[in-house]
Amino acid sequence: MQQPTYIQPDWPAPSNVKAFTSCRRGGVSLPPYDSFNLAQHVGDDHRLVDKNRQLLPNYQNFTWLNQTHSNICIDLGMNQGLEDAEMQADACLSIKKNQVCAVMTADCLPVLLCDQQGTCVAAVHAGWRGLADGVIENSVLKMPVNPDRLMAWMGPAISQRNFEVGGEIKEAFIHYPQAFRQNAHTTQDKYFADLYYIAKQKMLALGITQIFGGEYCTYQQSDLFFSHRRASHQAASDDIPIATTGRIVSAIYLD
């Protein structure tokens, strides 16, 4: 079996900050979860997912959030002893050595955060609902340092050219008109939304100026990433009622 491959953030984080995003290859899951699926909630064989998780760096110190597209950020150090299923949140932070903050995605935007001194880290699951409801703001303001001391890396998400949305989502981001481009090929109220742009503008408004990443597309780069929207389009073309796909993980911790 080939070893899993990972993307390392290209950012000037302190040397004790360890961060990565998994790619979809190198695990043991079978199609359509092939092969390094890390989610237990998508219909994959739980035993195979457990084997995949055990391949992750520092796997024994992961906390797996029950993500619901909320704006909730929890401090893992204050929630020790809870089972993963009880961790109802879409972001988490830690100041404890080796305690891994992680979020799973398959088109939504993962954001990893750390401070310039390497004393705290956070991982944020930022889909459009979470972005609209303030998951980035809640996470940043909960971290025990001033925002201007933070840096951020935006991991793999769906790109604007592949993320078509309706007018109601555009209305949810009325203060970010530059993030939407109308679909000229339809008469319907359809737009292409830029999650990377919205997240970056939100972080700049909070005082974070060191922002990196944003160059990947989970939809287009099918060899590297799972994509729920790509799986949905494939299911529709094959007349399959349910789209199934795996999840990658973006993780960060203090060494």
KEKE-71466 format. One record per residue (C-alpha): z, x, y; residue in three letters. Coordinates in steps of 0.02 Angstrom, whole numbers, plus 50000, padded with zeros to 5 digits. Example, Ala and Ser with C-alpha at 12.3 -4.5 7.8 and 13.67 -1.06 7.14 Angstrom:
BEGIN
    up  east north residuo
 50390 50615 49775     ALA
 50357 50684 49947     SER
// end
This chain:
BEGIN
    up  east north residuo
 50000 50000 50000     MET
 49956 50066 50172     GLN
 50096 50090 50296     GLN
 50117 49964 50437     PRO
 50046 50016 50604     THR
 50130 49991 50771     TYR
 50087 49993 50955     ILE
 50200 50101 51062     GLN
 50222 50049 51244     PRO
 50142 50170 51367     ASP
 50281 50174 51495     TRP
 50406 50302 51565     PRO
 50557 50234 51473     ALA
 50707 50348 51441     PRO
 50698 50444 51278     SER
 50840 50343 51199     ASN
 50743 50180 51220     VAL
 50641 50141 51064     LYS
 50510 50004 51075     ALA
 50360 49945 50976     PHE
 50250 49797 50930     THR
 50194 49773 50751     SER
 50013 49746 50702     CYS
 49956 49629 50563     ARG
 49908 49761 50434     ARG
 50014 49859 50311     GLY
 50124 49725 50233     GLY
 50127 49625 50072     VAL
 50092 49446 50129     SER
 49940 49357 50058     LEU
 49803 49265 50156     PRO
 49809 49182 50279     PRO
 49967 49282 50320     TYR
 49888 49447 50276     ASP
 49973 49556 50277     SER
 50118 49607 50389     PHE
 50183 49435 50434     ASN
 50364 49440 50495     LEU
 50400 49253 50517     ALA
 50495 49147 50392     GLN
 50450 48981 50475     HIS
 50260 48978 50454     VAL
 50244 48937 50269     GLY
 50233 49113 50199     ASP
 50327 49165 50040     ASP
 50504 49207 50100     HIS
 50520 49350 49976     ARG
 50363 49433 50042     LEU
 50420 49411 50222     VAL
 50586 49492 50178     ASP
 50492 49640 50104     LYS
 50389 49654 50263     ASN
 50544 49649 50372     ARG
 50621 49790 50272     GLN
 50474 49901 50321     LEU
 50519 49889 50506     LEU
 50604 50035 50594     PRO
 50791 50003 50605     ASN
 50763 49839 50510     TYR
 50945 49819 50462     GLN
 50994 49795 50645     ASN
 50868 49660 50691     PHE
 50922 49490 50754     THR
 50792 49355 50722     TRP
 50798 49221 50856     LEU
 50759 49039 50822     ASN
 50626 49026 50958     GLN
 50589 48854 51031     THR
 50491 48894 51192     HIS
 50652 48878 51292     SER
 50711 48982 51441     ASN
 50873 49036 51355     ILE
 50921 49220 51349     CYS
 51073 49273 51247     ILE
 51176 49432 51249     ASP
 51175 49492 51069     LEU
 51337 49587 51094     GLY
 51426 49425 51137     MET
 51352 49327 50992     ASN
 51395 49439 50846     GLN
 51439 49350 50686     GLY
 51315 49209 50710     LEU
 51179 49181 50581     GLU
 51001 49208 50640     ASP
 50966 49022 50623     ALA
 51104 48988 50750     GLU
 51024 49102 50880     MET
 50934 48966 50977     GLN
 50849 49068 51112     ALA
 50684 49142 51169     ASP
 50752 49303 51241     ALA
 50894 49422 51206     CYS
 50975 49576 51283     LEU
 51089 49715 51223     SER
 51188 49862 51290     ILE
 51243 49914 51115     LYS
 51166 50063 51026     LYS
 51048 50021 50881     ASN
 51058 49833 50912     GLN
 50877 49774 50906     VAL
 50812 49643 51028     CYS
 50655 49563 50956     ALA
 50537 49417 50983     VAL
 50395 49353 50873     MET
 50227 49300 50943     THR
 50051 49248 50895     ALA
 49971 49222 51068     ASP
 50125 49201 51180     CYS
 50172 49349 51288     LEU
 50309 49468 51230     PRO
 50395 49561 51372     VAL
 50507 49711 51337     LEU
 50629 49771 51471     LEU
 50742 49921 51496     CYS
 50828 50005 51640     ASP
 50786 50177 51707     GLN
 50949 50251 51642     GLN
 50929 50184 51465     GLY
 51087 50079 51463     THR
 51017 49906 51424     CYS
 50865 49826 51345     VAL
 50792 49652 51324     ALA
 50651 49561 51235     ALA
 50573 49401 51303     VAL
 50459 49272 51219     HIS
 50354 49207 51364     ALA
 50232 49071 51318     GLY
 50172 48956 51455     TRP
 50319 48838 51433     ARG
 50446 48977 51444     GLY
 50357 49054 51593     LEU
 50357 48887 51683     ALA
 50541 48856 51645     ASP
 50601 49028 51700     GLY
 50631 49128 51541     VAL
 50588 49291 51629     ILE
 50699 49252 51778     GLU
 50845 49200 51668     ASN
 50829 49357 51563     SER
 50815 49479 51708     VAL
 50960 49403 51804     LEU
 51069 49409 51649     LYS
 51043 49596 51625     MET
 51189 49701 51690     PRO
 51085 49804 51812     VAL
 50990 49770 51973     ASN
 50810 49714 51941     PRO
 50741 49858 52045     ASP
 50810 49976 51912     ARG
 50713 49890 51773     LEU
 50542 49925 51699     MET
 50440 49806 51594     ALA
 50303 49816 51463     TRP
 50194 49666 51426     MET
 50144 49667 51243     GLY
 49995 49587 51156     PRO
 49956 49408 51208     ALA
 49805 49296 51222     ILE
 49690 49348 51365     SER
 49631 49235 51504     GLN
 49453 49224 51438     ARG
 49517 49145 51276     ASN
 49661 49037 51339     PHE
 49588 48870 51391     GLU
 49715 48744 51457     VAL
 49718 48574 51537     GLY
 49755 48528 51716     GLY
 49937 48487 51676     GLU
 49971 48670 51637     ILE
 49885 48724 51797     LYS
 49999 48602 51890     GLU
 50151 48684 51808     ALA
 50102 48845 51897     PHE
 50053 48775 52065     ILE
 50114 48934 52152     HIS
 49997 49043 52050     TYR
 49821 48975 52082     PRO
 49746 49149 52057     GLN
 49798 49139 51874     ALA
 49674 48999 51838     PHE
 49486 48998 51827     ARG
 49395 48833 51801     GLN
 49289 48815 51645     ASN
 49115 48794 51718     ALA
 49043 48740 51550     HIS
 49131 48572 51542     THR
 49156 48422 51656     THR
 49334 48402 51592     GLN
 49488 48463 51684     ASP
 49493 48630 51594     LYS
 49542 48803 51652     TYR
 49568 48978 51584     PHE
 49747 49037 51613     ALA
 49809 49216 51636     ASP
 49983 49235 51560     LEU
 49987 49420 51604     TYR
 49957 49384 51789     TYR
 50091 49249 51799     ILE
 50220 49357 51711     ALA
 50182 49506 51822     LYS
 50196 49405 51982     GLN
 50363 49333 51925     LYS
 50431 49506 51889     MET
 50369 49576 52055     LEU
 50457 49432 52144     ALA
 50619 49481 52056     LEU
 50604 49660 52117     GLY
 50532 49743 51962     ILE
 50392 49859 52017     THR
 50368 49964 51861     GLN
 50264 49846 51754     ILE
 50152 49908 51614     PHE
 50042 49840 51474     GLY
 49934 49685 51475     GLY
 49775 49760 51400     GLU
 49772 49674 51229     TYR
 49706 49505 51170     CYS
 49781 49428 51014     THR
 49638 49303 51000     TYR
 49496 49427 51013     GLN
 49573 49574 50918     GLN
 49585 49489 50749     SER
 49598 49654 50656     ASP
 49761 49695 50746     LEU
 49849 49530 50782     PHE
 49886 49356 50722     PHE
 49829 49216 50839     SER
 49883 49036 50825     HIS
 49739 48978 50935     ARG
 49612 49074 50833     ARG
 49685 48999 50674     ALA
 49677 48826 50753     SER
 49494 48848 50798     HIS
 49457 48910 50623     GLN
 49548 48763 50545     ALA
 49452 48641 50654     ALA
 49285 48718 50604     SER
 49334 48709 50420     ASP
 49403 48531 50439     ASP
 49578 48588 50389     ILE
 49720 48483 50464     PRO
 49848 48623 50489     ILE
 49821 48796 50561     ALA
 49920 48932 50474     THR
 49945 49111 50530     THR
 50079 49245 50536     GLY
 50178 49323 50678     ARG
 50195 49498 50748     ILE
 50358 49562 50821     VAL
 50396 49657 50981     SER
 50560 49750 50973     ALA
 50667 49864 51080     ILE
 50835 49951 51056     TYR
 50942 50096 51117     LEU
 50945 50248 51004     ASP
// end
